[in-house]
């Protein structure tokens, strides 16, 4: 028996007294003490003298309430732990710490912080203000920020604030003291009403800086602006092919280019060319370290904060029209059923013949005569591309690939940075065919790396919690949609069928969102665990190395282990060792970028509503009902909250979460309602609505 492991398991399950453990395992006291001390040294358990008990240590994220108490959130556990103010041990909101649950509280289990692992905030961004001591007349300066629930003191005299002035938005490094924190101003961003400062502030809050390190800037001097002839050695030359890029109208960097032709045997030859960023960004270089730290490019309304400097992202790495560019090519032979027959992966050089946009391609596919004449050399290939993409999509659909219809919105800004309009992004055939081709390339690369037993950074999407998914299926049935009874293991095909059946209902957005939230989050992993949502056994990210570090990592592995193996054994060991940490970091970076983009959207949405006349009536849909209110989504995607406390009557959420009920009124998920503005603030990034009838009743 592995006593140490079994003792730890027993403590996890509530056997926490020394004598109880001794009795359970029937071992001598000194032996038990030895095992317990080892577990304490390994920081798996802690002994609390007050309770004379051993408790398991858990890694948690701490959320601190402005009132002083906190909650510990352990990944993979449904309920948080409650922490009294005196047990927070100097942790602040967002910090990572080791905690130990020690007793059942009123509603939650109580826990204590044992050790701080990592500080969430190493800096703060906010508005500089001063307080004057009425007795001494001494000024003290503080930074008020939404990042923390309290002002951060600036422990320097006003004369030492540099260029910062009261009212400025400033960036300050944070220093932790025993019972307090203070800030040192390192950058002045401007004033609150400076154009664009809101988005810059949010980007910095999430750690995305525009500037690259001084070492990176120096390295850029050695990066060429044009492809040299010497770099073409051992590369396949694809410059004679009518290669094109297809991207958005406002795109500046082009990761991927495509070409398609048909073989004499009737099979399709799909060429997917991806920018060879790894040729220029060498592992361990300043460029690479900056890219790894960022993990991804971030797209924020009117700007992009790139993962790699623009000299590369918009220049030598971007597959711009009419210039030679180095690429990694994935060439796939696909039959009329969409099956992959053969493939090749190689280094190459291309010259994009046309910089096409989704808008232009969609018009050509719809037989726009002017554009068909202008791009006469592309018409037949674009028709062939549409043909192949429909075949690929049909095959993916047959396998059970899930197509969530998630609406995306584009914000157009005024010169002062305020939102001018919000428009729904549309996905037509051009957008879909490029997505189909990129999915095909990603799957092919992952398949090859896996069957070759080579390390790879996979994009995985694990099977959802079947109980949660089954509950959503029950809710869909309760809303009148006929779904067959499901067994314990719900296949992606069944989710796909459910999405189809709800698509024609009035509450499709609500149910679509419910299904989406029941899914696991996709992430990066060194193990090939498949992609549930795409119904693929093999999947990785290979097609966007300009804007995603995982793709760059996959390219690097391909080049060093597959195409140009010079130190195969050493590189194999190296990548196997570094991949687990790289995958975790890339997953965290992705999550952080998504949160940053959402924060910008929330700010712009609140600002947009803030600018509307107070008497405006909006039509919205009830898309979520919580214990404290109903979330309303407008036709332009803006979401706001109607708090139960602002409704006429006492409302509560029904047991199944489908209704908000009072003694004489019921509101249902998916129901359309008219709402008016109670409050909206770009500072808090929140919107409070009122039902139209309640708003007018309140006025009376």
C-alpha distance (Angstrom), angle and dihedral (degrees) to the residues before:
residue distance angle dihedral
X1 . . .
X2 3.80 . .
X3 3.81 94.6 .
X4 3.79 96.1 -175.3
X5 3.79 92.6 53.6
X6 3.81 92.7 44.6
X7 3.82 92.2 48.0
X8 3.78 90.2 51.5
X9 3.83 90.5 50.0
X10 3.80 90.0 49.7
X11 3.82 91.4 53.1
X12 3.79 89.6 48.5
X13 3.81 87.9 55.7
X14 3.80 95.4 50.3
X15 3.81 105.5 -89.4
X16 3.81 94.8 130.1
X17 3.82 107.5 148.3
X18 3.82 121.6 92.5
X19 3.80 94.9 -131.0
X20 3.80 92.0 46.4
X21 3.81 90.6 53.3
X22 3.79 91.0 46.0
X23 3.79 91.0 51.5
X24 3.83 92.9 44.9
X25 3.82 94.4 53.7
X26 3.80 100.6 28.8
X27 3.81 94.5 -136.3
X28 3.78 131.7 135.9
X29 3.81 121.1 -89.3
X30 3.80 95.7 -115.0
X31 3.82 91.9 51.0
X32 3.82 91.8 48.1
X33 3.83 90.4 47.6
X34 3.80 89.5 51.6
X35 3.82 92.4 53.3
X36 3.81 92.1 45.0
X37 3.81 92.0 50.0
X38 3.81 90.4 51.1
X39 3.82 90.4 52.2
X40 3.82 89.7 48.7
X41 3.83 91.2 51.3
X42 3.81 89.5 49.4
X43 3.83 87.6 51.9
X44 3.78 92.2 -123.8
X45 3.80 93.6 120.6
X46 3.81 139.3 17.3
X47 3.81 132.3 -151.8
X48 3.82 114.1 -133.9
X49 3.81 110.1 -159.7
X50 3.81 93.1 -162.4
X51 3.79 91.5 62.0
X52 3.80 95.3 28.2
X53 3.80 86.4 -133.4
X54 3.80 142.7 119.0
X55 3.81 117.4 -123.9
X56 3.79 132.1 -171.8
X57 3.81 118.5 -111.7
X58 3.78 118.7 -130.7
X59 3.80 130.6 -169.4
X60 3.79 109.1 -123.4
X61 3.78 144.7 166.7
X62 3.79 111.2 -121.3
X63 3.80 121.1 -137.7
X64 3.79 112.4 -166.1
X65 3.80 119.8 -157.6
X66 3.84 117.2 -141.0
X67 3.83 86.6 -118.8
X68 3.80 89.5 65.7
X69 3.80 106.7 -104.3
X70 3.79 124.0 103.5
X71 3.78 147.7 -154.9
X72 3.80 129.1 -136.6
X73 3.80 116.2 -143.3
X74 3.81 115.0 -160.2
X75 3.79 115.2 -165.0
X76 3.78 112.1 -113.6
X77 3.82 94.3 20.8
X78 3.79 119.7 105.2
X79 3.82 99.9 -148.9
X80 3.80 127.5 54.7
X81 3.81 124.3 -133.8
X82 3.81 121.5 -118.6
X83 3.82 118.7 -125.9
X84 3.82 123.4 -163.8
X85 3.85 114.5 -136.5
X86 3.81 92.2 -109.4
X87 3.82 90.5 55.2
X88 3.82 97.5 53.4
X89 3.83 92.8 89.8
X90 3.80 93.8 -149.0
X91 3.81 95.8 -52.5
X92 3.78 119.1 150.1
X93 3.78 131.9 -155.2
X94 3.81 111.6 -60.9
X95 3.80 97.1 13.9
X96 3.79 118.9 140.2
X97 3.79 114.6 -129.5
X98 3.79 145.8 159.7
X99 3.80 109.2 -107.8
X100 3.77 134.8 178.2
X101 3.80 126.0 -149.2
X102 3.81 109.0 -137.2
X103 3.83 111.0 168.6
X104 3.79 144.6 6.1
X105 3.79 110.6 -95.6
X106 3.81 129.9 -162.2
X107 3.83 94.5 -78.4
X108 3.79 105.7 -8.8
X109 3.78 136.3 30.6
X110 3.80 111.1 -92.0
X111 3.79 120.2 -125.1
X112 3.80 140.0 -177.1
X113 3.79 130.2 -142.4
X114 3.80 110.5 -116.5
X115 3.80 101.6 177.1
X116 3.80 138.7 -2.5
X117 3.82 110.3 -123.3
X118 3.78 101.6 178.8
X119 3.79 137.3 -1.2
X120 3.79 114.2 -126.8
X121 3.79 93.2 -154.7
X122 3.79 122.3 52.5
X123 3.78 91.2 156.6
X124 3.78 140.2 22.1
X125 3.81 132.8 -146.6
X126 3.76 121.1 -158.6
X127 3.77 151.3 105.5
X128 3.80 119.7 -50.4
X129 3.80 115.6 -132.6
X130 3.78 136.4 161.7
X131 3.78 137.0 -135.1
X132 3.77 120.8 -157.0
X133 3.79 119.8 -148.3
X134 3.80 104.6 -127.7
X135 3.80 93.0 -148.9
X136 3.80 101.2 43.5
X137 3.79 100.1 24.0
X138 3.81 89.1 -134.6
X139 3.79 116.7 147.6
X140 3.79 120.4 -134.3
X141 3.79 120.1 -168.0
X142 3.79 126.7 -144.2
X143 3.78 138.7 -179.9
X144 3.79 116.0 -134.8
X145 3.78 111.1 -156.1
X146 3.78 137.5 166.8
X147 3.81 87.0 -137.7
X148 3.81 90.0 76.2
X149 3.80 131.0 31.2
X150 3.82 93.2 -128.5
X151 3.82 136.4 44.9
X152 3.81 117.3 -93.1
X153 3.79 115.3 -132.4
X154 3.81 120.2 -127.5
X155 3.78 104.9 -143.7
X156 3.80 98.8 -155.1
X157 3.77 134.8 89.2
X158 3.82 117.7 -99.1
X159 3.79 90.3 -108.4
X160 3.80 88.6 60.6
X161 3.79 96.0 53.3
X162 3.79 90.5 94.1
X163 3.79 111.8 -148.7
X164 3.82 93.3 -17.3
X165 3.77 117.3 117.4
X166 3.76 132.8 -173.9
X167 3.80 109.2 -80.3
X168 3.83 94.1 29.7
X169 3.78 122.2 128.9
X170 3.80 103.6 -123.6
X171 3.80 139.9 -175.1
X172 3.81 114.9 -137.7
X173 3.79 135.3 179.5
X174 3.81 113.4 -125.5
X175 3.80 125.4 -129.7
X176 3.80 120.2 -164.1
X177 3.79 119.1 -141.9
X178 3.79 129.0 -178.3
X179 3.80 96.6 -84.1
X180 3.79 103.2 0.9
X181 3.79 146.5 34.9
X182 3.79 131.1 -135.1
X183 3.79 135.5 -169.9
X184 3.79 135.7 -133.5
X185 3.80 114.6 -155.7
X186 3.81 112.7 -125.9
X187 3.81 101.6 164.2
X188 3.79 138.9 23.8
X189 3.81 111.0 -145.5
X190 3.80 97.1 -174.8
X191 3.79 136.9 -108.6
X192 3.83 126.1 -35.0
X193 3.82 92.4 -107.7
X194 3.82 96.2 50.5
X195 3.84 110.4 121.5
X196 3.80 112.4 -97.2
X197 3.79 96.2 4.2
X198 3.81 91.9 119.9
X199 3.81 93.6 62.2
X200 3.81 93.2 41.1
X201 3.80 89.2 52.6
X202 3.81 93.3 51.4
X203 3.82 92.1 47.2
X204 3.80 90.4 52.6
X205 3.81 91.3 46.3
X206 3.78 88.2 61.4
X207 3.80 92.8 44.6
X208 3.81 99.4 -104.1
X209 3.80 108.9 137.9
X210 3.79 124.9 -173.5
X211 3.80 93.5 -145.8
X212 3.79 122.3 77.6
X213 3.80 123.6 -145.6
X214 3.80 120.4 -80.5
X215 3.81 89.2 -115.0
X216 3.80 90.6 55.6
X217 3.79 92.0 49.0
X218 3.79 88.7 52.4
X219 3.82 92.1 48.3
X220 3.81 89.7 52.6
X221 3.80 89.0 66.9
X222 3.82 89.3 70.3
X223 3.83 94.3 49.0
X224 3.82 111.0 100.1
X225 3.79 124.1 -130.1
X226 3.80 93.3 -142.2
X227 3.80 136.1 40.1
X228 3.79 111.2 -100.4
X229 3.79 123.1 -136.5
X230 3.81 90.1 -124.6
X231 3.81 89.8 61.5
X232 3.81 92.4 62.2
X233 3.81 94.7 70.2
X234 3.84 112.4 125.3
X235 3.81 91.5 3.7
X236 3.79 123.6 122.8
X237 3.79 112.7 -116.8
X238 3.81 113.2 -129.5
X239 3.82 96.7 162.3
X240 3.80 92.5 112.3
X241 3.83 91.9 61.6
X242 3.80 119.9 94.7
X243 3.81 91.6 -115.0
X244 3.81 118.9 177.3
X245 3.79 139.6 -175.8
X246 3.81 120.6 -139.8
X247 3.80 116.5 -162.8
X248 3.79 142.9 134.3
X249 3.80 121.9 -61.3
X250 3.80 92.3 -109.1
X251 3.84 98.1 42.0
X252 3.80 116.3 128.5
X253 3.82 101.8 177.3
X254 3.78 123.2 55.8
X255 3.82 116.9 -160.3
X256 3.78 98.3 169.2
X257 3.79 140.9 41.2
X258 3.80 129.5 -178.6
X259 3.79 141.8 -154.9
X260 3.81 129.5 179.8
X261 3.78 136.0 -170.4
X262 3.78 137.7 158.4
X263 3.80 124.5 -115.4
X264 3.79 123.9 -134.1
X265 3.82 87.4 -106.0
X266 3.81 90.4 59.8
X267 3.80 95.6 -107.3
X268 3.79 120.8 131.4
X269 3.81 120.5 -116.8
X270 3.80 106.4 -151.2
X271 3.81 116.3 -169.4
X272 3.81 115.6 -164.5
X273 3.81 112.6 -174.5
X274 3.81 118.9 -166.0
X275 3.80 126.0 -168.5
X276 3.82 110.9 -98.2
X277 3.80 95.5 -129.9
X278 3.81 91.5 156.2
X279 3.82 88.4 66.9
X280 3.80 89.2 66.8
X281 3.82 102.8 27.1
X282 3.79 105.1 63.9
X283 3.80 120.1 -162.2
X284 3.81 112.0 -95.7
X285 3.81 94.8 13.1
X286 3.83 120.7 127.5
X287 3.82 88.1 -105.5
X288 3.79 90.1 53.9
X289 3.81 94.5 45.9
X290 3.81 91.0 52.0
X291 3.81 91.3 46.8
X292 3.82 91.8 48.4
X293 3.79 91.7 49.8
X294 3.81 91.9 51.9
X295 3.79 94.1 39.5
X296 3.79 93.4 -170.5
X297 3.77 144.8 18.3
X298 3.80 113.8 -100.1
X299 3.80 122.2 -139.1
X300 3.80 112.4 -154.1
X301 3.83 117.5 176.3
X302 3.82 100.8 -87.0
X303 3.81 101.0 13.7
X304 3.78 147.2 41.8
X305 3.78 124.0 -139.9
X306 3.82 99.7 -155.7
X307 3.80 126.6 -142.5
X308 3.80 90.4 -138.9
X309 3.83 126.7 29.6
X310 3.80 118.2 -82.6
X311 3.80 91.6 -113.0
X312 3.80 84.4 72.1
X313 3.83 103.9 25.1
X314 3.81 94.9 49.0
X315 3.80 96.5 21.8
X316 3.78 134.8 34.6
X317 3.85 95.2 6.2
X318 3.80 96.6 42.1
X319 3.81 114.6 94.5
X320 3.80 92.5 -127.4
X321 3.78 121.6 179.1
X322 3.79 118.7 -88.8
X323 3.82 99.7 7.7
X324 3.81 133.7 99.7
X325 3.80 113.8 -102.9
X326 3.80 133.3 179.8
X327 3.80 115.3 -122.9
X328 3.77 146.7 173.2
X329 3.80 107.9 -127.1
X330 3.78 128.8 -151.0
X331 3.80 107.4 -168.3
X332 3.80 114.2 -170.0
X333 3.79 131.4 -171.5
X334 3.81 108.7 -152.8
X335 3.80 127.3 -176.2
X336 3.80 128.7 -138.9
X337 3.83 91.3 -88.0
X338 3.80 93.0 54.1
X339 3.81 94.9 -105.0
X340 3.79 118.7 146.3
X341 3.82 105.9 -118.1
X342 3.81 101.1 173.6
X343 3.80 140.1 -14.7
X344 3.78 144.8 -173.4
X345 3.80 131.6 -156.0
X346 3.79 117.5 -159.8
X347 3.78 147.6 140.7
X348 3.79 116.0 -98.2
X349 3.77 149.8 157.1
X350 3.82 125.7 -119.9
X351 3.77 139.9 177.8
X352 3.80 111.9 -148.6
X353 3.81 108.1 -131.5
X354 3.80 96.1 -163.3
X355 3.79 136.4 19.2
X356 3.81 98.1 -144.9
X357 3.80 127.0 -173.6
X358 3.79 129.2 -145.8
X359 3.78 88.0 -117.4
X360 3.82 94.2 55.3
X361 3.80 94.6 43.5
X362 3.80 91.9 49.4
X363 3.79 90.0 52.2
X364 3.80 92.0 48.4
X365 3.80 90.7 50.1
X366 3.81 87.0 52.1
X367 3.84 88.1 52.7
X368 3.79 99.9 -108.3
X369 3.86 100.6 -176.7
X370 3.81 97.4 -148.8
X371 3.80 95.2 50.6
X372 3.82 91.9 41.0
X373 3.78 88.7 58.1
X374 3.82 93.5 44.3
X375 3.81 92.0 50.5
X376 3.80 99.3 30.7
X377 3.82 90.4 142.7
X378 3.83 89.9 62.1
X379 3.79 104.7 41.8
X380 3.81 98.1 89.6
X381 3.83 92.7 43.5
X382 3.81 92.4 49.2
X383 3.82 90.1 50.6
X384 3.80 88.4 50.4
X385 3.81 90.1 49.0
X386 3.79 90.9 53.8
X387 3.79 89.3 48.7
X388 3.80 93.0 52.1
X389 3.80 95.0 42.9
X390 3.81 90.8 54.9
X391 3.82 89.0 51.7
X392 3.82 92.5 48.7
X393 3.82 91.7 46.0
X394 3.80 92.5 48.6
X395 3.81 90.5 51.9
X396 3.80 91.4 49.2
X397 3.81 89.9 47.5
X398 3.81 91.1 50.4
X399 3.81 89.7 53.4
X400 3.82 89.6 52.0
X401 3.82 103.4 -99.8
X402 3.81 107.4 172.6
X403 3.82 118.9 -128.4
X404 3.80 109.3 -161.8
X405 3.79 111.5 -166.5
X406 3.79 99.5 -139.0
X407 3.78 113.2 172.9
X408 3.81 115.8 -134.0
X409 3.78 122.7 -163.7
X410 3.79 132.3 -154.8
X411 3.80 121.0 -143.8
X412 3.79 119.1 -147.3
X413 3.81 112.7 -159.6
X414 3.78 135.0 -150.8
X415 3.81 121.5 -128.0
X416 3.82 90.6 -93.9
X417 3.82 90.5 56.0
X418 3.80 95.4 -106.0
X419 3.82 118.7 133.6
X420 3.79 113.4 -93.7
X421 3.81 100.1 179.0
X422 3.80 143.1 -11.6
X423 3.79 118.7 -141.5
X424 3.79 132.2 -177.1
X425 3.81 112.9 -114.7
X426 3.77 110.3 -128.2
X427 3.80 125.9 -146.6
X428 3.76 113.4 -151.6
X429 3.79 132.6 167.0
X430 3.82 96.8 -69.0
X431 3.80 93.1 53.7
X432 3.80 90.8 46.5
X433 3.81 96.5 48.0
X434 3.80 92.6 52.3
X435 3.80 89.2 48.5
X436 3.82 90.2 49.6
X437 3.81 92.1 50.8
X438 3.81 93.3 47.1
X439 3.82 91.6 48.7
X440 3.81 89.1 51.2
X441 3.82 91.9 51.6
X442 3.81 92.8 45.8
X443 3.80 91.5 50.7
X444 3.82 92.4 47.1
X445 3.79 93.4 51.0
X446 3.82 92.5 47.4
X447 3.80 90.8 47.7
X448 3.80 92.5 51.2
X449 3.81 94.6 46.6
X450 3.80 91.0 49.2
X451 3.82 98.0 47.9
X452 3.83 89.2 44.3
X453 3.82 90.1 54.7
X454 3.79 90.0 -125.6
X455 3.81 122.0 145.6
X456 3.79 114.8 -102.4
X457 3.77 140.1 171.9
X458 3.79 101.7 -119.8
X459 3.78 127.7 -161.1
X460 3.79 104.3 -133.4
X461 3.79 133.8 -172.8
X462 3.77 111.0 -172.6
X463 3.77 126.5 -147.5
X464 3.82 110.2 -83.3
X465 3.79 123.7 -113.7
X466 3.79 99.3 -80.4
X467 3.80 93.6 -149.0
X468 3.83 92.2 54.3
X469 3.80 92.2 45.5
X470 3.81 91.3 47.3
X471 3.82 89.2 52.2
X472 3.81 90.6 54.3
X473 3.81 89.4 49.9
X474 3.83 88.4 53.3
X475 3.82 90.5 50.8
X476 3.81 90.3 51.1
X477 3.81 89.7 52.0
X478 3.82 90.5 48.1
X479 3.80 88.7 55.3
X480 3.80 89.9 59.5
X481 3.80 101.8 -96.2
X482 3.80 113.8 133.7
X483 3.80 111.3 -128.5
X484 3.81 126.6 165.5
X485 3.79 116.2 -112.1
X486 3.79 110.8 -92.3
X487 3.76 129.6 -140.1
X488 3.79 123.1 -135.1
X489 3.81 93.7 -82.3
X490 3.82 110.2 60.9
X491 3.81 111.4 -161.6
X492 3.84 121.4 -145.7
X493 3.82 87.5 -114.5
X494 3.82 89.5 64.2
X495 3.82 90.7 51.3
X496 3.79 88.4 49.1
X497 3.82 90.9 51.5
X498 3.82 90.5 49.2
X499 3.80 91.1 52.2
X500 3.80 89.9 51.4
X501 3.80 93.0 50.7
X502 3.80 94.3 49.9
X503 3.82 94.6 43.7
X504 3.81 93.5 88.6
X505 3.81 96.1 46.0
X506 3.82 125.1 98.8
X507 3.79 90.9 -121.0
X508 3.83 95.5 49.9
X509 3.85 92.9 121.2
X510 3.81 90.7 54.1
X511 3.79 96.1 49.0
X512 3.81 92.6 40.3
X513 3.81 88.2 55.1
X514 3.81 91.6 47.6
X515 3.78 91.7 53.2
X516 3.80 91.2 46.1
X517 3.81 91.7 51.9
X518 3.79 91.2 50.4
X519 3.82 89.5 61.4
X520 3.79 124.2 92.0
X521 3.79 116.9 -110.7
X522 3.79 114.8 -100.6
X523 3.80 113.5 -119.2
X524 3.81 143.7 162.8
X525 3.79 123.2 -88.2
X526 3.77 138.3 168.3
X527 3.83 89.1 -133.0
X528 3.79 123.2 77.4
X529 3.82 99.9 -122.4
X530 3.80 98.3 153.7
X531 3.79 132.8 -120.5
X532 3.83 114.3 -89.0
X533 3.81 96.2 -169.6
X534 3.80 94.2 51.2
X535 3.83 92.3 38.0
X536 3.82 88.7 -128.7
X537 3.80 127.2 141.4
X538 3.82 91.3 -158.8
X539 3.78 125.2 39.7
X540 3.80 138.7 148.4
X541 3.79 138.8 156.0
X542 3.80 110.7 -102.0
X543 3.80 105.5 138.8
X544 3.84 106.1 72.2
X545 3.83 110.9 48.3
X546 3.83 92.4 147.0
X547 3.80 91.4 64.2
X548 3.83 106.3 20.9
X549 3.79 127.0 55.8
X550 3.85 94.8 -154.2
X551 3.82 89.4 62.7
X552 3.79 90.3 49.3
X553 3.80 89.1 50.7
X554 3.82 92.0 51.3
X555 3.83 89.8 49.8
X556 3.78 90.6 50.5
X557 3.81 92.2 52.4
X558 3.81 92.4 46.6
X559 3.80 92.6 50.4
X560 3.82 95.3 46.8
X561 3.79 101.3 38.1
X562 3.79 104.8 26.4
X563 3.80 111.5 25.8
X564 3.82 105.9 24.4
X565 3.83 108.3 16.8
X566 3.80 106.9 178.0
X567 3.81 100.1 149.3
X568 3.79 99.5 18.6
X569 3.81 100.0 164.0
X570 3.79 94.1 44.4
X571 3.81 93.7 45.5
X572 3.80 91.1 45.9
X573 3.81 91.9 55.2
X574 3.82 90.9 42.9
X575 3.81 95.5 53.9
X576 3.80 92.9 43.1
X577 3.81 88.5 54.5
X578 3.82 99.2 45.4
X579 3.82 100.6 38.2
X580 3.84 98.8 79.9
X581 3.81 92.7 56.5
X582 3.82 92.7 40.2
X583 3.82 90.7 52.9
X584 3.81 92.4 50.5
X585 3.81 91.9 47.9
X586 3.82 92.7 47.3
X587 3.81 91.6 49.7
X588 3.81 90.7 50.7
X589 3.82 91.9 47.1
X590 3.79 90.7 51.1
X591 3.79 91.9 49.9
X592 3.79 90.6 48.3
X593 3.81 92.4 50.8
X594 3.82 91.3 49.5
X595 3.80 90.5 50.3
X596 3.81 90.2 48.2
X597 3.81 92.5 50.7
X598 3.81 90.5 47.8
X599 3.80 91.4 49.2
X600 3.82 89.9 54.1
X601 3.82 90.8 47.8
X602 3.82 90.6 48.5
X603 3.80 90.7 50.2
X604 3.81 93.4 48.5
X605 3.82 91.8 45.1
X606 3.80 91.9 51.9
X607 3.81 90.6 45.3
X608 3.81 91.1 49.6
X609 3.82 91.7 52.6
X610 3.81 90.4 43.0
X611 3.82 88.9 59.2
X612 3.83 94.6 51.4
X613 3.82 120.8 97.6
X614 3.80 110.7 -90.9
X615 3.80 92.4 -124.3
X616 3.83 93.1 56.9
X617 3.80 114.2 127.6
X618 3.82 115.7 -149.4
X619 3.78 128.2 -166.8
X620 3.77 112.4 -135.5
X621 3.77 143.2 161.1
X622 3.79 128.4 -119.9
X623 3.79 101.2 -117.5
X624 3.80 101.7 167.1
X625 3.80 137.1 17.8
X626 3.80 119.4 -157.9
X627 3.80 136.2 174.2
X628 3.81 90.1 -90.5
X629 3.79 105.3 36.6
X630 3.79 151.9 -42.4
X631 3.80 126.1 -71.7
X632 3.79 114.3 -138.3
X633 3.81 123.9 -158.5
X634 3.80 118.9 -158.7
X635 3.81 124.2 -147.4
X636 3.83 90.0 -99.3
X637 3.81 91.6 57.2
X638 3.80 96.5 -103.8
X639 3.80 112.6 142.6
X640 3.80 127.1 -155.6
X641 3.79 138.3 167.9
X642 3.79 130.8 -114.0
X643 3.79 105.0 -160.8
X644 3.80 116.2 -145.4
X645 3.81 87.4 -130.0
X646 3.83 88.6 63.9
X647 3.80 94.0 51.2
X648 3.79 125.7 94.6
X649 3.79 102.7 -106.0
X650 3.80 137.0 12.4
X651 3.81 109.0 -62.4
X652 3.77 131.1 -174.1
X653 3.80 135.8 176.5
X654 3.78 115.9 -99.6
X655 3.81 118.7 -117.9
X656 3.83 92.4 -103.8
X657 3.81 93.0 45.5
X658 3.80 92.8 -123.2
X659 3.81 98.2 109.6
X660 3.80 144.4 38.2
X661 3.80 106.2 -141.3
X662 3.81 135.7 -166.0
X663 3.80 128.2 168.1
X664 3.81 92.8 -86.8
X665 3.79 107.6 16.1
X666 3.79 139.9 53.2
X667 3.82 129.9 -165.5
X668 3.80 118.1 -166.0
X669 3.79 135.5 -154.8
X670 3.80 109.2 -96.1
X671 3.81 92.7 24.0
X672 3.80 116.7 137.9
X673 3.80 115.9 -127.1
X674 3.80 137.9 174.3
X675 3.79 114.1 -121.2
X676 3.79 138.7 -176.7
X677 3.79 133.1 -157.1
X678 3.79 118.4 -89.3
X679 3.78 96.9 165.2
X680 3.79 139.0 -17.2
X681 3.78 128.4 175.5
X682 3.78 132.3 178.5
X683 3.82 87.7 -157.4
X684 3.82 94.6 59.5
X685 3.85 91.7 29.4
X686 3.80 88.9 -138.3
X687 3.79 134.9 123.4
X688 3.81 125.8 -156.2
X689 3.79 117.5 -164.7
X690 3.77 131.9 -172.4
X691 3.78 127.3 -152.5
X692 3.80 107.4 -103.8
X693 3.82 93.7 -119.2
X694 3.81 92.2 48.3
X695 3.80 91.4 47.7
X696 3.78 92.9 56.3
X697 3.81 92.0 41.9
X698 3.80 88.9 53.9
X699 3.80 90.3 51.4
X700 3.84 90.7 54.0
